[in-house]
Amino acid sequence: MLLFTLLLVLAACNSSALEVSVIEQPVYEKGEYGVITFEVLEGGQPVTGLEISALFEMNRMDHGHIEAVFTDIGDGVYTGEAAFAMSGEWMASVTASEGGNDIWTETVIFEVGEGNEH
């Protein structure tokens, strides 16, 4: 009975299969914030009303961590800004919360593009 209960709890914990993807990649420009936009889906359908935050770090170099909070602009789209240290491959640990409780975290790898030099 205990094993059945444990399996039921584990199945319930994994029932929320959110998917996140970068739909607008940021561009690096020295001293500027880059805009990054995520799309959040569940079963192929947009998910709105979440509190989305991310912790960014460069994938192959140490430039520290950058935190950002995202704004729900509707239709499963969330946008935010971060001051990326340079262009290249970055990782985002994206966390979704509801009512202050973390419900899901996923790591996304993306590219920060090179902007115009001023």
N, CA, C and O atoms as a GROMACS GRO file, in nm:
protein
  472
    1MET      N    1   0.082  -0.120   0.000
    1MET     CA    2   0.000   0.000   0.000
    1MET      C    3   0.087   0.126   0.000
    1MET      O    4   0.057   0.223  -0.070
    2LEU      N    5   0.194   0.124   0.080
    2LEU     CA    6   0.284   0.239   0.085
    2LEU      C    7   0.349   0.264  -0.050
    2LEU      O    8   0.362   0.378  -0.093
    3LEU      N    9   0.391   0.157  -0.118
    3LEU     CA   10   0.453   0.170  -0.250
    3LEU      C   11   0.354   0.230  -0.350
    3LEU      O   12   0.390   0.317  -0.428
    4PHE      N   13   0.228   0.184  -0.348
    4PHE     CA   14   0.125   0.239  -0.437
    4PHE      C   15   0.105   0.388  -0.413
    4PHE      O   16   0.094   0.465  -0.508
    5THR      N   17   0.099   0.428  -0.286
    5THR     CA   18   0.081   0.569  -0.251
    5THR      C   19   0.199   0.652  -0.300
    5THR      O   20   0.180   0.761  -0.353
    6LEU      N   21   0.321   0.600  -0.284
    6LEU     CA   22   0.441   0.670  -0.330
    6LEU      C   23   0.438   0.688  -0.481
    6LEU      O   24   0.469   0.796  -0.531
    7LEU      N   25   0.402   0.582  -0.553
    7LEU     CA   26   0.394   0.592  -0.699
    7LEU      C   27   0.288   0.692  -0.743
    7LEU      O   28   0.309   0.766  -0.839
    8LEU      N   29   0.176   0.694  -0.674
    8LEU     CA   30   0.069   0.789  -0.706
    8LEU      C   31   0.115   0.933  -0.684
    8LEU      O   32   0.086   1.020  -0.767
    9VAL      N   33   0.186   0.960  -0.576
    9VAL     CA   34   0.240   1.092  -0.547
    9VAL      C   35   0.341   1.132  -0.653
    9VAL      O   36   0.339   1.246  -0.701
   10LEU      N   37   0.431   1.041  -0.691
   10LEU     CA   38   0.532   1.071  -0.793
   10LEU      C   39   0.465   1.100  -0.928
   10LEU      O   40   0.507   1.191  -0.999
   11ALA      N   41   0.363   1.026  -0.962
   11ALA     CA   42   0.291   1.049  -1.088
   11ALA      C   43   0.225   1.186  -1.088
   11ALA      O   44   0.226   1.256  -1.189
   12ALA      N   45   0.167   1.225  -0.976
   12ALA     CA   46   0.102   1.356  -0.965
   12ALA      C   47   0.204   1.468  -0.977
   12ALA      O   48   0.175   1.572  -1.036
   13CYS      N   49   0.324   1.449  -0.920
   13CYS     CA   50   0.427   1.552  -0.926
   13CYS      C   51   0.477   1.574  -1.068
   13CYS      O   52   0.518   1.684  -1.102
   14ASN      N   53   0.474   1.470  -1.151
   14ASN     CA   54   0.525   1.481  -1.286
   14ASN      C   55   0.415   1.510  -1.388
   14ASN      O   56   0.442   1.509  -1.509
   15SER      N   57   0.292   1.536  -1.343
   15SER     CA   58   0.182   1.555  -1.436
   15SER      C   59   0.188   1.690  -1.507
   15SER      O   60   0.129   1.705  -1.614
   16SER      N   61   0.256   1.787  -1.450
   16SER     CA   62   0.266   1.920  -1.511
   16SER      C   63   0.389   1.924  -1.601
   16SER      O   64   0.499   1.954  -1.554
   17ALA      N   65   0.371   1.894  -1.728
   17ALA     CA   66   0.482   1.890  -1.822
   17ALA      C   67   0.487   2.020  -1.901
   17ALA      O   68   0.448   2.024  -2.018
   18LEU      N   69   0.534   2.124  -1.839
   18LEU     CA   70   0.548   2.252  -1.908
   18LEU      C   71   0.668   2.245  -2.001
   18LEU      O   72   0.767   2.178  -1.973
   19GLU      N   73   0.657   2.316  -2.112
   19GLU     CA   74   0.766   2.326  -2.208
   19GLU      C   75   0.798   2.473  -2.228
   19GLU      O   76   0.708   2.555  -2.244
   20VAL      N   77   0.927   2.506  -2.226
   20VAL     CA   78   0.966   2.645  -2.248
   20VAL      C   79   1.061   2.652  -2.366
   20VAL      O   80   1.146   2.565  -2.385
   21SER      N   81   1.045   2.756  -2.447
   21SER     CA   82   1.136   2.779  -2.558
   21SER      C   83   1.161   2.928  -2.572
   21SER      O   84   1.077   3.011  -2.536
   22VAL      N   85   1.278   2.962  -2.623
   22VAL     CA   86   1.314   3.101  -2.648
   22VAL      C   87   1.257   3.139  -2.784
   22VAL      O   88   1.291   3.077  -2.885
   23ILE      N   89   1.171   3.241  -2.787
   23ILE     CA   90   1.114   3.284  -2.916
   23ILE      C   91   1.169   3.419  -2.961
   23ILE      O   92   1.151   3.458  -3.077
   24GLU      N   93   1.237   3.490  -2.871
   24GLU     CA   94   1.310   3.611  -2.909
   24GLU      C   95   1.442   3.609  -2.834
   24GLU      O   96   1.445   3.624  -2.712
   25GLN      N   97   1.550   3.589  -2.909
   25GLN     CA   98   1.681   3.580  -2.845
   25GLN      C   99   1.738   3.720  -2.822
   25GLN      O  100   1.720   3.810  -2.904
   26PRO      N  101   1.806   3.736  -2.710
   26PRO     CA  102   1.864   3.867  -2.681
   26PRO      C  103   1.986   3.896  -2.768
   26PRO      O  104   2.047   3.806  -2.826
   27VAL      N  105   2.019   4.024  -2.774
   27VAL     CA  106   2.137   4.070  -2.847
   27VAL      C  107   2.226   4.143  -2.747
   27VAL      O  108   2.178   4.226  -2.669
   28TYR      N  109   2.356   4.112  -2.751
   28TYR     CA  110   2.451   4.180  -2.662
   28TYR      C  111   2.493   4.313  -2.722
   28TYR      O  112   2.538   4.321  -2.836
   29GLU      N  113   2.477   4.418  -2.641
   29GLU     CA  114   2.533   4.549  -2.671
   29GLU      C  115   2.588   4.601  -2.540
   29GLU      O  116   2.515   4.607  -2.440
   30LYS      N  117   2.714   4.638  -2.539
   30LYS     CA  118   2.782   4.679  -2.416
   30LYS      C  119   2.703   4.786  -2.341
   30LYS      O  120   2.664   4.888  -2.397
   31GLY      N  121   2.680   4.759  -2.212
   31GLY     CA  122   2.610   4.854  -2.126
   31GLY      C  123   2.459   4.856  -2.142
   31GLY      O  124   2.391   4.937  -2.079
   32GLU      N  125   2.405   4.769  -2.225
   32GLU     CA  126   2.260   4.766  -2.251
   32GLU      C  127   2.198   4.637  -2.199
   32GLU      O  128   2.267   4.536  -2.182
   33TYR      N  129   2.068   4.641  -2.175
   33TYR     CA  130   1.994   4.520  -2.139
   33TYR      C  131   1.943   4.454  -2.266
   33TYR      O  132   1.896   4.522  -2.358
   34GLY      N  133   1.954   4.322  -2.272
   34GLY     CA  134   1.901   4.247  -2.384
   34GLY      C  135   1.764   4.192  -2.349
   34GLY      O  136   1.742   4.143  -2.238
   35VAL      N  137   1.671   4.200  -2.444
   35VAL     CA  138   1.536   4.147  -2.424
   35VAL      C  139   1.535   4.000  -2.463
   35VAL      O  140   1.586   3.962  -2.569
   36ILE      N  141   1.477   3.917  -2.376
   36ILE     CA  142   1.461   3.775  -2.406
   36ILE      C  143   1.315   3.738  -2.384
   36ILE      O  144   1.253   3.782  -2.287
   37THR      N  145   1.261   3.658  -2.474
   37THR     CA  146   1.120   3.622  -2.467
   37THR      C  147   1.106   3.470  -2.472
   37THR      O  148   1.160   3.403  -2.560
   38PHE      N  149   1.033   3.417  -2.374
   38PHE     CA  150   1.004   3.274  -2.365
   38PHE      C  151   0.859   3.248  -2.403
   38PHE      O  152   0.772   3.334  -2.385
   39GLU      N  153   0.833   3.130  -2.456
   39GLU     CA  154   0.697   3.080  -2.472
   39GLU      C  155   0.683   2.959  -2.382
   39GLU      O  156   0.770   2.871  -2.381
   40VAL      N  157   0.575   2.953  -2.305
   40VAL     CA  158   0.549   2.842  -2.214
   40VAL      C  159   0.422   2.770  -2.259
   40VAL      O  160   0.316   2.830  -2.272
   41LEU      N  161   0.438   2.640  -2.282
   41LEU     CA  162   0.326   2.557  -2.328
   41LEU      C  163   0.308   2.437  -2.236
   41LEU      O  164   0.402   2.393  -2.170
   42GLU      N  165   0.187   2.387  -2.232
   42GLU     CA  166   0.157   2.261  -2.165
   42GLU      C  167   0.068   2.181  -2.258
   42GLU      O  168  -0.044   2.223  -2.289
   43GLY      N  169   0.117   2.067  -2.303
   43GLY     CA  170   0.042   1.988  -2.400
   43GLY      C  171   0.018   2.062  -2.529
   43GLY      O  172  -0.085   2.043  -2.594
   44GLY      N  173   0.112   2.149  -2.568
   44GLY     CA  174   0.100   2.226  -2.690
   44GLY      C  175   0.014   2.351  -2.679
   44GLY      O  176   0.000   2.425  -2.777
   45GLN      N  177  -0.044   2.376  -2.562
   45GLN     CA  178  -0.130   2.493  -2.542
   45GLN      C  179  -0.059   2.599  -2.458
   45GLN      O  180   0.013   2.564  -2.364
   46PRO      N  181  -0.077   2.727  -2.490
   46PRO     CA  182  -0.012   2.834  -2.414
   46PRO      C  183  -0.059   2.836  -2.268
   46PRO      O  184  -0.176   2.811  -2.238
   47VAL      N  185   0.035   2.866  -2.178
   47VAL     CA  186   0.005   2.875  -2.035
   47VAL      C  187   0.027   3.019  -1.991
   47VAL      O  188   0.136   3.073  -2.006
   48THR      N  189  -0.077   3.081  -1.936
   48THR     CA  190  -0.067   3.219  -1.888
   48THR      C  191  -0.084   3.222  -1.737
   48THR      O  192  -0.123   3.123  -1.676
   49GLY      N  193  -0.055   3.337  -1.679
   49GLY     CA  194  -0.079   3.358  -1.537
   49GLY      C  195   0.028   3.304  -1.446
   49GLY      O  196   0.009   3.298  -1.324
   50LEU      N  197   0.142   3.263  -1.501
   50LEU     CA  198   0.252   3.212  -1.419
   50LEU      C  199   0.344   3.326  -1.379
   50LEU      O  200   0.348   3.431  -1.443
   51GLU      N  201   0.418   3.305  -1.273
   51GLU     CA  202   0.528   3.394  -1.235
   51GLU      C  203   0.654   3.326  -1.285
   51GLU      O  204   0.691   3.219  -1.237
   52ILE      N  205   0.720   3.388  -1.382
   52ILE     CA  206   0.838   3.329  -1.444
   52ILE      C  207   0.962   3.408  -1.403
   52ILE      O  208   0.963   3.531  -1.410
   53SER      N  209   1.065   3.336  -1.361
   53SER     CA  210   1.194   3.397  -1.332
   53SER      C  211   1.302   3.309  -1.393
   53SER      O  212   1.278   3.192  -1.424
   54ALA      N  213   1.421   3.365  -1.411
   54ALA     CA  214   1.530   3.288  -1.469
   54ALA      C  215   1.662   3.330  -1.407
   54ALA      O  216   1.681   3.446  -1.368
   55LEU      N  217   1.751   3.234  -1.399
   55LEU     CA  218   1.888   3.257  -1.355
   55LEU      C  219   1.976   3.221  -1.474
   55LEU      O  220   1.982   3.105  -1.516
   56PHE      N  221   2.046   3.322  -1.528
   56PHE     CA  222   2.128   3.303  -1.647
   56PHE      C  223   2.274   3.286  -1.609
   56PHE      O  224   2.323   3.348  -1.514
   57GLU      N  225   2.344   3.201  -1.684
   57GLU     CA  226   2.489   3.191  -1.674
   57GLU      C  227   2.544   3.148  -1.808
   57GLU      O  228   2.477   3.077  -1.884
   58MET      N  229   2.666   3.190  -1.837
   58MET     CA  230   2.727   3.153  -1.963
   58MET      C  231   2.761   3.005  -1.960
   58MET      O  232   2.804   2.953  -1.857
   59ASN      N  233   2.741   2.939  -2.072
   59ASN     CA  234   2.755   2.794  -2.077
   59ASN      C  235   2.900   2.747  -2.063
   59ASN      O  236   2.925   2.646  -1.997
   60ARG      N  237   2.996   2.817  -2.122
   60ARG     CA  238   3.134   2.769  -2.124
   60ARG      C  239   3.234   2.864  -2.057
   60ARG      O  240   3.354   2.836  -2.055
   61MET      N  241   3.186   2.973  -2.002
   61MET     CA  242   3.273   3.070  -1.936
   61MET      C  243   3.205   3.116  -1.808
   61MET      O  244   3.083   3.106  -1.794
   62ASP      N  245   3.285   3.166  -1.714
   62ASP     CA  246   3.228   3.213  -1.588
   62ASP      C  247   3.213   3.365  -1.591
   62ASP      O  248   3.311   3.439  -1.578
   63HIS      N  249   3.091   3.409  -1.609
   63HIS     CA  250   3.059   3.552  -1.601
   63HIS      C  251   2.959   3.577  -1.489
   63HIS      O  252   2.886   3.677  -1.490
   64GLY      N  253   2.956   3.484  -1.393
   64GLY     CA  254   2.864   3.498  -1.281
   64GLY      C  255   2.722   3.465  -1.322
   64GLY      O  256   2.698   3.410  -1.430
   65HIS      N  257   2.628   3.498  -1.235
   65HIS     CA  258   2.486   3.471  -1.258
   65HIS      C  259   2.409   3.601  -1.274
   65HIS      O  260   2.441   3.701  -1.210
   66ILE      N  261   2.309   3.597  -1.358
   66ILE     CA  262   2.222   3.712  -1.380
   66ILE      C  263   2.079   3.666  -1.354
   66ILE      O  264   2.035   3.564  -1.409
   67GLU      N  265   2.007   3.739  -1.272
   67GLU     CA  266   1.868   3.705  -1.242
   67GLU      C  267   1.774   3.798  -1.316
   67GLU      O  268   1.803   3.916  -1.336
   68ALA      N  269   1.660   3.743  -1.358
   68ALA     CA  270   1.560   3.824  -1.426
   68ALA      C  271   1.420   3.774  -1.391
   68ALA      O  272   1.399   3.654  -1.370
   69VAL      N  273   1.327   3.866  -1.386
   69VAL     CA  274   1.185   3.834  -1.366
   69VAL      C  275   1.114   3.870  -1.496
   69VAL      O  276   1.144   3.972  -1.558
   70PHE      N  277   1.020   3.786  -1.536
   70PHE     CA  278   0.953   3.802  -1.664
   70PHE      C  279   0.810   3.849  -1.648
   70PHE      O  280   0.745   3.822  -1.547
   71THR      N  281   0.762   3.919  -1.750
   71THR     CA  282   0.626   3.972  -1.752
   71THR      C  283   0.541   3.886  -1.845
   71THR      O  284   0.581   3.859  -1.958
   72ASP      N  285   0.426   3.845  -1.797
   72ASP     CA  286   0.330   3.770  -1.877
   72ASP      C  287   0.262   3.868  -1.972
   72ASP      O  288   0.188   3.956  -1.927
   73ILE      N  289   0.286   3.853  -2.104
   73ILE     CA  290   0.222   3.943  -2.200
   73ILE      C  291   0.108   3.873  -2.274
   73ILE      O  292   0.056   3.925  -2.373
   74GLY      N  293   0.070   3.755  -2.225
   74GLY     CA  294  -0.044   3.684  -2.280
   74GLY      C  295  -0.007   3.577  -2.380
   74GLY      O  296   0.102   3.578  -2.436
   75ASP      N  297  -0.098   3.484  -2.400
   75ASP     CA  298  -0.085   3.378  -2.498
   75ASP      C  299   0.038   3.289  -2.474
   75ASP      O  300   0.097   3.237  -2.568
   76GLY      N  301   0.076   3.273  -2.345
   76GLY     CA  302   0.190   3.189  -2.310
   76GLY      C  303   0.325   3.253  -2.332
   76GLY      O  304   0.428   3.185  -2.327
   77VAL      N  305   0.328   3.384  -2.358
   77VAL     CA  306   0.452   3.455  -2.388
   77VAL      C  307   0.492   3.540  -2.268
   77VAL      O  308   0.411   3.613  -2.211
   78TYR      N  309   0.620   3.529  -2.231
   78TYR     CA  310   0.677   3.600  -2.116
   78TYR      C  311   0.804   3.670  -2.162
   78TYR      O  312   0.888   3.609  -2.230
   79THR      N  313   0.819   3.797  -2.126
   79THR     CA  314   0.935   3.873  -2.171
   79THR      C  315   1.007   3.936  -2.052
   79THR      O  316   0.946   3.971  -1.951
   80GLY      N  317   1.139   3.948  -2.067
   80GLY     CA  318   1.220   4.007  -1.962
   80GLY      C  319   1.349   4.063  -2.020
   80GLY      O  320   1.376   4.052  -2.139
   81GLU      N  321   1.428   4.123  -1.933
   81GLU     CA  322   1.554   4.184  -1.975
   81GLU      C  323   1.666   4.140  -1.883
   81GLU      O  324   1.645   4.114  -1.764
   82ALA      N  325   1.787   4.131  -1.940
   82ALA     CA  326   1.905   4.098  -1.861
   82ALA      C  327   2.026   4.165  -1.924
   82ALA      O  328   2.032   4.183  -2.045
   83ALA      N  329   2.122   4.201  -1.840
   83ALA     CA  330   2.246   4.262  -1.888
   83ALA      C  331   2.349   4.151  -1.910
   83ALA      O  332   2.428   4.120  -1.821
   84PHE      N  333   2.347   4.092  -2.028
   84PHE     CA  334   2.441   3.985  -2.061
   84PHE      C  335   2.581   4.041  -2.078
   84PHE      O  336   2.598   4.150  -2.133
   85ALA      N  337   2.682   3.967  -2.031
   85ALA     CA  338   2.820   4.014  -2.032
   85ALA      C  339   2.884   4.007  -2.171
   85ALA      O  340   2.978   4.081  -2.200
   86MET      N  341   2.832   3.920  -2.256
   86MET     CA  342   2.886   3.907  -2.391
   86MET      C  343   2.794   3.819  -2.474
   86MET      O  344   2.704   3.754  -2.421
   87SER      N  345   2.818   3.815  -2.604
   87SER     CA  346   2.742   3.726  -2.690
   87SER      C  347   2.795   3.584  -2.673
   87SER      O  348   2.902   3.563  -2.616
   88GLY      N  349   2.719   3.486  -2.722
   88GLY     CA  350   2.761   3.347  -2.713
   88GLY      C  351   2.652   3.259  -2.654
   88GLY      O  352   2.536   3.300  -2.643
   89GLU      N  353   2.692   3.137  -2.618
   89GLU     CA  354   2.597   3.040  -2.566
   89GLU      C  355   2.575   3.059  -2.416
   89GLU      O  356   2.670   3.062  -2.338
   90TRP      N  357   2.448   3.072  -2.377
   90TRP     CA  358   2.409   3.093  -2.238
   90TRP      C  359   2.309   2.986  -2.197
   90TRP      O  360   2.244   2.924  -2.282
   91MET      N  361   2.296   2.965  -2.066
   91MET     CA  362   2.196   2.875  -2.009
   91MET      C  363   2.104   2.957  -1.920
   91MET      O  364   2.147   3.051  -1.854
   92ALA      N  365   1.978   2.919  -1.921
   92ALA     CA  366   1.880   2.981  -1.831
   92ALA      C  367   1.813   2.871  -1.751
   92ALA      O  368   1.759   2.775  -1.807
   93SER      N  369   1.816   2.885  -1.621
   93SER     CA  370   1.737   2.797  -1.535
   93SER      C  371   1.606   2.871  -1.512
   93SER      O  372   1.599   2.965  -1.432
   94VAL      N  373   1.502   2.828  -1.583
   94VAL     CA  374   1.373   2.897  -1.584
   94VAL      C  375   1.281   2.832  -1.481
   94VAL      O  376   1.262   2.710  -1.481
   95THR      N  377   1.224   2.914  -1.393
   95THR     CA  378   1.134   2.864  -1.288
   95THR      C  379   0.997   2.927  -1.305
   95THR      O  380   0.984   3.048  -1.322
   96ALA      N  381   0.896   2.842  -1.300
   96ALA     CA  382   0.757   2.888  -1.304
   96ALA      C  383   0.698   2.870  -1.164
   96ALA      O  384   0.718   2.768  -1.100
   97SER      N  385   0.626   2.972  -1.119
   97SER     CA  386   0.562   2.968  -0.988
   97SER      C  387   0.416   3.008  -1.001
   97SER      O  388   0.376   3.079  -1.094
   98GLU      N  389   0.336   2.960  -0.906
   98GLU     CA  390   0.197   3.001  -0.893
   98GLU      C  391   0.174   3.032  -0.746
   98GLU      O  392   0.198   2.947  -0.660
   99GLY      N  393   0.126   3.152  -0.717
   99GLY     CA  394   0.100   3.190  -0.578
   99GLY      C  395   0.223   3.184  -0.490
   99GLY      O  396   0.213   3.156  -0.371
  100GLY      N  397   0.340   3.210  -0.548
  100GLY     CA  398   0.464   3.209  -0.472
  100GLY      C  399   0.525   3.071  -0.453
  100GLY      O  400   0.630   3.060  -0.391
  101ASN      N  401   0.461   2.966  -0.505
  101ASN     CA  402   0.513   2.830  -0.493
  101ASN      C  403   0.572   2.784  -0.626
  101ASN      O  404   0.503   2.784  -0.728
  102ASP      N  405   0.700   2.745  -0.625
  102ASP     CA  406   0.764   2.694  -0.746
  102ASP      C  407   0.695   2.564  -0.788
  102ASP      O  408   0.680   2.472  -0.708
  103ILE      N  409   0.654   2.558  -0.915
  103ILE     CA  410   0.587   2.438  -0.964
  103ILE      C  411   0.667   2.365  -1.070
  103ILE      O  412   0.636   2.251  -1.104
  104TRP      N  413   0.773   2.431  -1.123
  104TRP     CA  414   0.845   2.369  -1.234
  104TRP      C  415   0.972   2.448  -1.262
  104TRP      O  416   0.974   2.570  -1.252
  105THR      N  417   1.079   2.377  -1.299
  105THR     CA  418   1.205   2.440  -1.340
  105THR      C  419   1.262   2.362  -1.457
  105THR      O  420   1.258   2.239  -1.460
  106GLU      N  421   1.314   2.435  -1.555
  106GLU     CA  422   1.376   2.373  -1.671
  106GLU      C  423   1.496   2.455  -1.713
  106GLU      O  424   1.496   2.578  -1.702
  107THR      N  425   1.600   2.388  -1.762
  107THR     CA  426   1.718   2.456  -1.815
  107THR      C  427   1.705   2.467  -1.966
  107THR      O  428   1.676   2.369  -2.034
  108VAL      N  429   1.728   2.587  -2.017
  108VAL     CA  430   1.720   2.615  -2.160
  108VAL      C  431   1.854   2.672  -2.204
  108VAL      O  432   1.909   2.760  -2.138
  109ILE      N  433   1.906   2.622  -2.315
  109ILE     CA  434   2.030   2.675  -2.372
  109ILE      C  435   1.992   2.758  -2.494
  109ILE      O  436   1.910   2.718  -2.576
  110PHE      N  437   2.054   2.876  -2.505
  110PHE     CA  438   2.020   2.968  -2.614
  110PHE      C  439   2.142   3.053  -2.648
  110PHE      O  440   2.242   3.053  -2.575
  111GLU      N  441   2.134   3.125  -2.758
  111GLU     CA  442   2.242   3.213  -2.803
  111GLU      C  443   2.206   3.358  -2.777
  111GLU      O  444   2.093   3.400  -2.801
  112VAL      N  445   2.303   3.433  -2.729
  112VAL     CA  446   2.293   3.579  -2.723
  112VAL      C  447   2.368   3.630  -2.845
  112VAL      O  448   2.488   3.604  -2.861
  113GLY      N  449   2.298   3.701  -2.932
  113GLY     CA  450   2.358   3.749  -3.055
  113GLY      C  451   2.448   3.870  -3.034
  113GLY      O  452   2.446   3.934  -2.929
  114GLU      N  453   2.526   3.899  -3.135
  114GLU     CA  454   2.617   4.014  -3.132
  114GLU      C  455   2.545   4.136  -3.186
  114GLU      O  456   2.492   4.134  -3.297
  115GLY      N  457   2.543   4.243  -3.107
  115GLY     CA  458   2.476   4.366  -3.149
  115GLY      C  459   2.573   4.457  -3.223
  115GLY      O  460   2.687   4.420  -3.250
  116ASN      N  461   2.526   4.574  -3.254
  116ASN     CA  462   2.610   4.674  -3.320
  116ASN      C  463   2.703   4.737  -3.218
  116ASN      O  464   2.661   4.771  -3.108
  117GLU      N  465   2.827   4.753  -3.254
  117GLU     CA  466   2.923   4.821  -3.167
  117GLU      C  467   2.906   4.972  -3.183
  117GLU      O  468   2.895   5.022  -3.294
  118HIS      N  469   2.906   5.042  -3.072
  118HIS     CA  470   2.890   5.188  -3.076
  118HIS      C  471   3.024   5.254  -3.061
  118HIS      O  472   3.032   5.376  -3.062
   0.00000   0.00000   0.00000
